[in-house]
Amino acid sequence: MLDIADELDRWAEQGRDFAVATVVAVGGSAPRRPGAALAVDADGTAIGSVSGGCVEGAVYELCRQALEDGHPVLQRFGYSDEDAFAVGLTCGGVIDVLVTPVRAEGPGRPVYAAALAAAARGEAAALARIAEGPGELRGRALLVRPDGSYDGGFGAHPELDRTVAAEAGAFLDAGRTGTLEIGAQGSRCGAPLTVLVESSVPAPRMIVFGAIDFASALVRIGAFLGYHVTVCDARPVFATRARFPEADEIVVDWPHRYLERTEVDGRSVLCVLTHDAKFDVPLLKLALRLPVAYVGAMGSRRTHLDRAERLRAVGVGELELARLRSPIGLDLGARTPEETALSIAAEIVAGRRGGSGVPLTGAHTPIHHDTAAETAGRIGSVA
């Protein structure tokens, strides 16, 4: 649901009734991950996707039915050996989809609206709802904030609310979406539960150092990939809004001084395109010691060797140097700024998802995979 929060927030503000189909779990070569959503309003307008096209028609009809009868439903879609083009995932995967009606007078409407508003504003929040369990709990939801406070709940089960809020808070801290299994004793309602927890976190940061033509192309592709993009350069004549209209932020400062005072985290990517030792060395000395996802620096192989020696001379160790992606990007034979930006983005995505960077043709590696813990299955449990 939070996957398409921007549009759903507008629907909620307009008072529309709608139903949301959300991917709960996946198996095999499913194209979308848990949290992917498709929504249908009372007029039949549809937004989002749960499968990249494989089962959209069937899910659309489930949403229309849920809007009519007000009942949530959990449906599994999978590959059909008898008829590969029947309703199902012809790519061989399996997905579980939770369809939830969000009607004006339905259970959980205020909580859903608050969660959508928070996600649309870019605030961190986790939305928990029952995917499998007693009928009286279906459709209810709980919204958890980073400070541990929460709104909503599952009826007359305050202990269950507290349990789910604590577990959902852990999901939110990790920026994860997935399912939580709660045993009959832990649920306090005499039956086991499966709870879908969707986390919405602010966009990860991409900081591009060096206001050059290649940076302009990288800013565009970074924004396309969903990063909050900052351009930093010490030269005010180059670091301008006119040159970087797609950037979320433009900073005129020495790169290392800006990096010292700004906030980064384990999802941040730092792209050093300055190609000048007086900028590169102090910047990379700091960057390689920060807990960020990616540090890449532009330059030829000769430039890289010279840069590495300069970094060693100022105390950067071999383990720190091993984190540096230089020359930056994957080998695509890129020449233009746009092609180079694509090669850099491809390396960032490969590192984020655990990809090898080799052609899929002839390879025996999964098409969809992730270096982090899988969110597809049952990633948490409470007795």
RODO-2510 file (C-alpha; in nm, 4 decimals, decimal comma):
residues 383
     n   res          X          Y          Z
     1     m     0,0000     0,0000     0,0000
     2     l     0,2744     0,2446     0,0914
     3     d     0,4380     0,1599    -0,2432
     4     i     0,1848     0,3922    -0,4124
     5     a     0,1257     0,6280    -0,1204
     6     d     0,1416     0,9538    -0,3173
     7     e    -0,1669     0,8781    -0,5260
     8     l    -0,3527     0,6886    -0,2531
     9     d    -0,3039     0,9796    -0,0154
    10     r    -0,4882     1,1995    -0,2662
    11     w    -0,7655     0,9420    -0,2931
    12     a    -0,7998     0,9307     0,0853
    13     e    -0,8115     1,3110     0,1104
    14     q    -1,0834     1,3145    -0,1572
    15     g    -1,2889     1,0681     0,0480
    16     r    -1,2784     0,7957    -0,2146
    17     d    -1,3446     0,4320    -0,1367
    18     f    -1,0788     0,1999    -0,2754
    19     a    -0,9325    -0,1466    -0,2400
    20     v    -0,5602    -0,2194    -0,2302
    21     a    -0,3925    -0,5424    -0,3363
    22     t    -0,0503    -0,5793    -0,1742
    23     v     0,2132    -0,8446    -0,2367
    24     v     0,2628    -1,0274     0,0939
    25     a     0,5177    -1,2932    -0,0043
    26     v     0,6854    -1,4208    -0,3193
    27     g     0,8586    -1,7359    -0,4348
    28     g     1,0594    -1,8196    -0,7436
    29     s     1,1037    -1,5637    -1,0190
    30     a     0,8298    -1,3211    -0,9222
    31     p     0,8824    -0,9720    -1,0727
    32     r     0,7665    -0,7610    -0,7760
    33     r     0,8675    -0,7712    -0,4108
    34     p     0,6559    -0,7681    -0,0927
    35     g     0,4896    -0,4302    -0,0551
    36     a     0,4207    -0,3816    -0,4269
    37     a     0,0599    -0,2716    -0,4639
    38     l    -0,2278    -0,2184    -0,7040
    39     a    -0,5304    -0,0108    -0,6029
    40     v    -0,8760     0,0258    -0,7567
    41     d    -1,1314     0,2913    -0,6624
    42     a    -1,5113     0,2743    -0,6785
    43     d    -1,5106     0,4133    -1,0325
    44     g    -1,2774     0,1393    -1,1533
    45     t    -0,9659     0,3562    -1,1793
    46     a    -0,6528     0,1481    -1,1204
    47     i    -0,2995     0,2472    -1,0196
    48     g     0,0122     0,0467    -0,9380
    49     s     0,1096    -0,3115    -1,0122
    50     v     0,1611    -0,6367    -0,8236
    51     s     0,3139    -0,8571    -1,0922
    52     g     0,4413    -0,6601    -1,3873
    53     g     0,1317    -0,7644    -1,5855
    54     c     0,1003    -1,1398    -1,5231
    55     v    -0,2039    -1,1407    -1,2949
    56     e    -0,3189    -0,7784    -1,2980
    57     g    -0,6599    -0,8589    -1,4484
    58     a    -0,7465    -1,1157    -1,1832
    59     v    -0,6230    -0,8909    -0,9016
    60     y    -0,8257    -0,6015    -1,0424
    61     e    -1,1414    -0,8121    -1,0168
    62     l    -1,0548    -0,9142    -0,6594
    63     c    -1,0282    -0,5461    -0,5699
    64     r    -1,3664    -0,4710    -0,7256
    65     q    -1,5212    -0,7589    -0,5315
    66     a    -1,3612    -0,6463    -0,2039
    67     l    -1,5039    -0,2989    -0,2560
    68     e    -1,8502    -0,4470    -0,2973
    69     d    -1,8558    -0,6870    -0,0035
    70     g    -1,6063    -0,5152     0,2295
    71     h    -1,4132    -0,8364     0,2992
    72     p    -1,0329    -0,8635     0,2804
    73     v    -0,8985    -1,1677     0,0970
    74     l    -0,5593    -1,3371     0,0693
    75     q    -0,5044    -1,4998    -0,2713
    76     r    -0,2140    -1,7014    -0,4109
    77     f    -0,1160    -1,6822    -0,7764
    78     g     0,1294    -1,9242    -0,9344
    79     y     0,2548    -2,0802    -1,2529
    80     s     0,0254    -2,3230    -1,4345
    81     d     0,1999    -2,6171    -1,6016
    82     e    -0,1190    -2,7034    -1,7922
    83     d    -0,1633    -2,3613    -1,9449
    84     a     0,1228    -2,1151    -1,9189
    85     f    -0,0992    -1,8340    -2,0389
    86     a    -0,3815    -1,8929    -1,7935
    87     v    -0,4187    -1,6643    -1,4958
    88     g    -0,0876    -1,7054    -1,3180
    89     l     0,2778    -1,6172    -1,3281
    90     t     0,4159    -1,7525    -1,6521
    91     c     0,7659    -1,6656    -1,5325
    92     g     0,7453    -1,9517    -1,2833
    93     g     0,6992    -1,7552    -0,9644
    94     v     0,4373    -1,7548    -0,6906
    95     i     0,2953    -1,4504    -0,5140
    96     d     0,0553    -1,4134    -0,2208
    97     v    -0,1598    -1,1023    -0,2538
    98     l    -0,3624    -0,9420     0,0251
    99     v    -0,6636    -0,7417    -0,0961
   100     t    -0,7933    -0,4891     0,1583
   101     p    -1,0979    -0,2650     0,1090
   102     v    -1,0500     0,0844     0,2472
   103     r    -1,3997     0,2244     0,2663
   104     a    -1,5190     0,5410     0,4383
   105     e    -1,6951     0,3464     0,7134
   106     g    -1,4675     0,0437     0,7109
   107     p    -1,2314    -0,0708     0,9885
   108     g    -0,8903     0,0913     0,9894
   109     r    -0,9713     0,3786     0,7513
   110     p    -0,8194     0,6524     0,9766
   111     v    -0,5047     0,4446     1,0301
   112     y    -0,4640     0,3746     0,6592
   113     a    -0,5148     0,7435     0,5809
   114     a    -0,2549     0,8470     0,8403
   115     a    -0,0031     0,5926     0,7083
   116     l    -0,0522     0,7084     0,3499
   117     a    -0,0144     1,0740     0,4507
   118     a     0,3082     1,0007     0,6392
   119     a     0,4551     0,8028     0,3487
   120     a     0,3523     1,0710     0,0976
   121     r     0,5364     1,3301     0,3087
   122     g     0,8483     1,1131     0,3090
   123     e     0,8266     1,0367     0,6799
   124     a     0,9329     0,7068     0,8323
   125     a     0,6384     0,4868     0,9303
   126     a     0,5368     0,1204     0,9394
   127     l     0,1896    -0,0103     0,8655
   128     a     0,0947    -0,3498     1,0112
   129     r    -0,2201    -0,5431     0,9164
   130     i    -0,3477    -0,8984     0,9481
   131     a    -0,2887    -1,1079     0,6377
   132     e    -0,4058    -1,4375     0,7861
   133     g    -0,6047    -1,4832     1,1054
   134     p    -0,9535    -1,4615     1,2600
   135     g    -1,2081    -1,2790     1,0489
   136     e    -1,2823    -1,0140     1,3108
   137     l    -0,9220    -0,8914     1,2898
   138     r    -0,9041    -0,8683     0,9125
   139     g    -0,8936    -0,5157     0,7766
   140     r    -0,7707    -0,3620     1,0999
   141     a    -0,4340    -0,1896     1,1019
   142     l    -0,1687    -0,0401     1,3255
   143     l     0,0605     0,2508     1,2375
   144     v     0,4019     0,2585     1,4066
   145     r     0,6339     0,5600     1,4173
   146     p     1,0138     0,5692     1,4673
   147     d     0,9772     0,6716     1,8316
   148     g     0,7776     0,3547     1,9050
   149     s     0,4398     0,5260     1,9385
   150     y     0,1498     0,3820     1,7426
   151     d    -0,2091     0,4451     1,6365
   152     g    -0,4914     0,2039     1,5665
   153     g    -0,4839    -0,1604     1,6605
   154     f    -0,6626    -0,4927     1,6398
   155     g    -0,9761    -0,4417     1,8441
   156     a    -0,9893    -0,5672     2,2007
   157     h    -0,6368    -0,7062     2,2012
   158     p    -0,4046    -0,4445     2,3583
   159     e    -0,1306    -0,7001     2,4281
   160     l    -0,1359    -0,8026     2,0624
   161     d    -0,1141    -0,4353     1,9657
   162     r     0,1945    -0,3896     2,1816
   163     t     0,3569    -0,7055     2,0447
   164     v     0,2986    -0,6098     1,6822
   165     a     0,4080    -0,2487     1,7444
   166     a     0,7394    -0,3655     1,8899
   167     e     0,8050    -0,6072     1,6038
   168     a     0,6957    -0,3566     1,3382
   169     g     0,9321    -0,1021     1,4940
   170     a     1,2204    -0,3414     1,4278
   171     f     1,1083    -0,3753     1,0654
   172     l     1,0971     0,0040     1,0384
   173     d     1,4462     0,0442     1,1839
   174     a     1,5748    -0,1863     0,9089
   175     g     1,3581    -0,0270     0,6382
   176     r     1,2078    -0,3693     0,5650
   177     t     0,8738    -0,4934     0,4377
   178     g     0,7694    -0,8518     0,5063
   179     t     0,5577    -1,0792     0,7211
   180     l     0,5568    -1,1564     1,0896
   181     e     0,4296    -1,4892     1,2216
   182     i     0,2654    -1,4805     1,5645
   183     g     0,1742    -1,8057     1,7343
   184     a    -0,1612    -1,8756     1,8947
   185     q    -0,0317    -1,7960     2,2426
   186     g     0,1399    -1,4753     2,1358
   187     s    -0,1627    -1,3525     1,9412
   188     r    -0,3845    -1,3449     2,2537
   189     c    -0,6777    -1,4379     2,0312
   190     g    -0,6416    -1,8164     2,0330
   191     a    -0,5245    -1,8497     1,6735
   192     p    -0,1961    -1,7974     1,4888
   193     l    -0,1584    -1,4797     1,2863
   194     t     0,0378    -1,3659     0,9854
   195     v     0,0956    -0,9910     0,9934
   196     l     0,2095    -0,7923     0,6913
   197     v     0,4412    -0,5070     0,7909
   198     e     0,5118    -0,2373     0,5311
   199     s     0,7894     0,0103     0,6038
   200     s     0,8143     0,3504     0,4438
   201     v     1,1435     0,5320     0,4932
   202     p     1,2835     0,8554     0,3455
   203     a     1,4553     0,8216     0,0094
   204     p     1,8208     0,7140     0,0285
   205     r     2,0800     0,9805    -0,0453
   206     m     2,3031     1,0127    -0,3482
   207     i     2,5704     1,2801    -0,3081
   208     v     2,7485     1,3758    -0,6284
   209     f     3,0748     1,5633    -0,5757
   210     g     3,1909     1,7657    -0,8742
   211     a     2,9581     1,9872    -1,0812
   212     i     3,0590     1,8619    -1,4264
   213     d     2,8628     1,7440    -1,7309
   214     f     2,8885     1,3821    -1,6182
   215     a     2,7369     1,4876    -1,2855
   216     s     2,4355     1,6365    -1,4599
   217     a     2,3566     1,3034    -1,6245
   218     l     2,4159     1,1152    -1,2985
   219     v     2,1795     1,3485    -1,1118
   220     r     1,9039     1,2679    -1,3601
   221     i     1,9444     0,8920    -1,3322
   222     g     1,9806     0,9133    -0,9543
   223     a     1,6483     1,0941    -0,9302
   224     f     1,4946     0,8349    -1,1629
   225     l     1,6106     0,5574    -0,9280
   226     g     1,4437     0,7281    -0,6320
   227     y     1,7451     0,8835    -0,4596
   228     h     1,7435     1,2194    -0,2859
   229     v     2,0238     1,3754    -0,4905
   230     t     2,2675     1,6398    -0,3669
   231     v     2,5331     1,8071    -0,5828
   232     c     2,8340     1,9512    -0,4016
   233     d     3,1147     2,1599    -0,5531
   234     a     3,3381     2,4314    -0,4134
   235     r     3,2996     2,6417    -0,7291
   236     p     2,9838     2,8578    -0,7211
   237     v     2,9989     2,9309    -1,0928
   238     f     2,9397     2,5604    -1,1677
   239     a     2,7178     2,4495    -0,8775
   240     t     2,3992     2,6223    -0,9925
   241     r     2,0319     2,5353    -1,0194
   242     a     2,0412     2,6165    -1,3901
   243     r     2,2989     2,3409    -1,4469
   244     f     2,1306     2,0878    -1,2164
   245     p     1,7541     2,1465    -1,2239
   246     e     1,6756     1,7846    -1,1225
   247     a     1,8903     1,7937    -0,8055
   248     d     1,7093     1,8030    -0,4733
   249     e     1,9885     2,0087    -0,3185
   250     i     2,2897     2,2041    -0,4443
   251     v     2,5711     2,2849    -0,2027
   252     v     2,8628     2,5206    -0,2601
   253     d     3,1391     2,4057    -0,0265
   254     w     3,4582     2,2050    -0,0205
   255     p     3,3438     1,8426    -0,0581
   256     h     3,5131     1,7051     0,2535
   257     r     3,3810     1,9899     0,4686
   258     y     3,0267     1,9239     0,3498
   259     l     3,0597     1,5493     0,4048
   260     e     3,1808     1,6137     0,7602
   261     r     2,8634     1,8001     0,8522
   262     t     2,5925     1,6198     0,6575
   263     e     2,4085     1,3021     0,7581
   264     v     2,4611     0,9745     0,5741
   265     d     2,3635     0,6163     0,6515
   266     g     2,3979     0,2616     0,5270
   267     r     2,1874     0,3342     0,2161
   268     s     2,3778     0,6462     0,1054
   269     v     2,5899     0,6452    -0,2102
   270     l     2,8801     0,8851    -0,2670
   271     c     2,9962     0,9540    -0,6227
   272     v     3,3209     1,1495    -0,6495
   273     l     3,3505     1,3091    -0,9933
   274     t     3,5789     1,5969    -0,8941
   275     h     3,8861     1,4376    -1,0599
   276     d     4,1186     1,6706    -0,8714
   277     a     4,3555     1,5519    -0,5967
   278     k     4,3029     1,8577    -0,3784
   279     f     3,9345     1,7676    -0,3581
   280     d     3,9529     1,3895    -0,3942
   281     v     4,2068     1,2989    -0,1279
   282     p     4,0533     1,4695     0,1797
   283     l     3,7060     1,3709     0,0618
   284     l     3,7841     1,0029     0,0041
   285     k     3,9861     0,9764     0,3247
   286     l     3,6665     1,0642     0,5098
   287     a     3,4211     0,8841     0,2813
   288     l     3,5958     0,5467     0,3028
   289     r     3,5572     0,5519     0,6810
   290     l     3,1842     0,6181     0,6790
   291     p     2,9160     0,3442     0,6978
   292     v     2,7730     0,4140     0,3521
   293     a     2,6595     0,1724     0,0820
   294     y     2,8858     0,2888    -0,2004
   295     v     3,1885     0,5092    -0,2634
   296     g     3,2967     0,5534    -0,6243
   297     a     3,5503     0,7865    -0,7838
   298     m     3,5887     0,8852    -1,1481
   299     g     3,9203     0,8695    -1,3306
   300     s     4,1411     0,6566    -1,5506
   301     r     4,3298     0,3543    -1,4198
   302     r     4,6427     0,5696    -1,4018
   303     t     4,4504     0,8298    -1,2042
   304     h     4,3256     0,5583    -0,9729
   305     l     4,6780     0,4302    -0,9018
   306     d     4,8011     0,7826    -0,8272
   307     r     4,4964     0,8520    -0,6096
   308     a     4,5465     0,5288    -0,4149
   309     e     4,9080     0,6204    -0,3370
   310     r     4,8031     0,9659    -0,2201
   311     l     4,5391     0,8095     0,0056
   312     r     4,7896     0,5651     0,1526
   313     a     5,0194     0,8581     0,2235
   314     v     4,7517     1,0224     0,4400
   315     g     4,6836     0,7056     0,6390
   316     v     4,4084     0,5262     0,4464
   317     g     4,4453     0,1515     0,4997
   318     e     4,4152    -0,1308     0,2489
   319     l     4,0782    -0,2490     0,3826
   320     e     3,9450     0,1033     0,3453
   321     l     4,0866     0,1310    -0,0068
   322     a     3,9180    -0,1969    -0,0978
   323     r     3,5816    -0,0243    -0,0512
   324     l     3,6583     0,2274    -0,3256
   325     r     3,4932     0,1620    -0,6633
   326     s     3,7459     0,3135    -0,9007
   327     p     3,7431     0,3557    -1,1930
   328     i     3,3782     0,4177    -1,1192
   329     g     3,1020     0,2168    -1,2864
   330     l     3,0604    -0,1112    -1,4741
   331     d     3,2345    -0,1848    -1,8033
   332     l     2,9696    -0,0861    -2,0571
   333     g     3,2095     0,0810    -2,2983
   334     a     3,0477     0,4122    -2,2003
   335     r     3,1643     0,7363    -2,3600
   336     t     2,8940     1,0001    -2,3261
   337     p     2,7895     1,1519    -1,9909
   338     e     2,4582     0,9649    -2,0136
   339     e     2,6249     0,6321    -2,0860
   340     t     2,8723     0,6887    -1,8044
   341     a     2,5906     0,7746    -1,5638
   342     l     2,4202     0,4507    -1,6646
   343     s     2,7352     0,2499    -1,5921
   344     i     2,7670     0,4131    -1,2480
   345     a     2,4004     0,3526    -1,1692
   346     a     2,4320    -0,0093    -1,2824
   347     e     2,7205    -0,0640    -1,0400
   348     i     2,5217     0,0945    -0,7562
   349     v     2,2176    -0,1254    -0,8269
   350     a     2,4343    -0,4383    -0,8562
   351     g     2,5908    -0,3654    -0,5186
   352     r     2,2545    -0,2925    -0,3597
   353     r     2,0858    -0,6049    -0,4940
   354     g     2,3783    -0,8454    -0,5035
   355     g     2,3983    -0,8661    -0,8815
   356     s     2,7108    -0,9842    -1,0608
   357     g     2,7004    -0,7341    -1,3467
   358     v     2,7387    -1,0111    -1,6073
   359     p     2,4858    -1,0598    -1,8921
   360     l     2,1819    -1,2658    -1,7918
   361     t     2,2005    -1,4546    -2,1208
   362     g     2,3764    -1,7812    -2,0481
   363     a     2,4095    -1,7055    -1,6772
   364     h     2,2799    -1,9377    -1,4070
   365     t     2,2224    -1,6761    -1,1384
   366     p     1,8785    -1,5591    -1,0151
   367     i     1,7254    -1,2688    -1,2042
   368     h     1,5738    -1,1179    -0,8885
   369     h     1,7861    -1,1277    -0,5745
   370     d     1,9059    -0,9102    -0,2896
   371     t     2,2155    -0,9033    -0,0715
   372     a     2,0073    -0,8183     0,2350
   373     a     1,7900    -1,0639     0,4206
   374     e     1,5046    -1,1842     0,2019
   375     t     1,1811    -1,0010     0,2660
   376     a     0,9731    -1,2493     0,0736
   377     g     0,9134    -1,5142     0,3343
   378     r     0,8439    -1,5300     0,7028
   379     i     1,1158    -1,3038     0,8372
   380     g     0,9977    -1,2800     1,1949
   381     s     0,8103    -1,4865     1,4491
   382     v     0,6652    -1,4474     1,7952
   383     a     0,5646    -1,7503     1,9997
***
